[in-house]
């Protein structure tokens, strides 16, 4: 019984139950007329799934999101690794990513709209701007803080620069690189919804905006809940892939 209550899966499920129970309780008080209960929200979500609203909205949302996440992952990891391996490249590019990470996104989106219009390009760039700095800076710090003892050991065994990078630095850095990817993906989801709310209402952003305007708050929260749930599932899958491909020492814990 003791092991049951210390099981990570049980604790996660307990956390979910507590949050949803608190949501239901807060909606029944209610803390606000615009705050539906959890059951009302789930009922509205099921209604939108059945009538095809979600099926019509998600392909529109996923297009810039998928493009932005692929670009951010490839470009972000590659840039972070290069920054960690090459000081000159770090001096040249690090300030750019630091500024992007600190910049207020809501202030940049109107500028992107002015330059690139209200189509796919501006929304994809919004996702990239949100995701790339986090991925780059985590990859950079992961590579830069590889234990010096491991590198010296590789040199002692006459390993070439490429061998040291591929067999020592990158495997040692992979946990932090993956952590950066997870954080970057989460920021990318935020960027996708921000783009749909601030550039032009389409996809899930359109459902949120429209239902807010007609005071259908259960459907508004249902749309928000759905994108959060998909983001959590996506990030969980990414974490599992790390254990499978890069962290064999952790597989026994799964």
Buried (B, 14 or more C-beta within 10 A) or exposed (E): EEEEEEEEEEEEEEEEEEEBEEBBEBBBEEEEEEBBBBBBBBBBBEBBEEEEBBEEBBEBBBBBBBBBBBBBBEBBBEBBBBBBBEEEBBEEBBEEBEEBBEEEBEEBBEEBBEEBEEEBBBBBBBBBBBBBBBBBBBBBBBBBEBEEEBBEEBEEEEBEEEEBBEBBBBEBBBBBBBBBBBBBBBBBBBBBBBBBBBBBBBBBBBBBBBBBEEEBBBBBBBBBBBBEEBBEEBBEEBBEEBBEEBBEEEEEEE
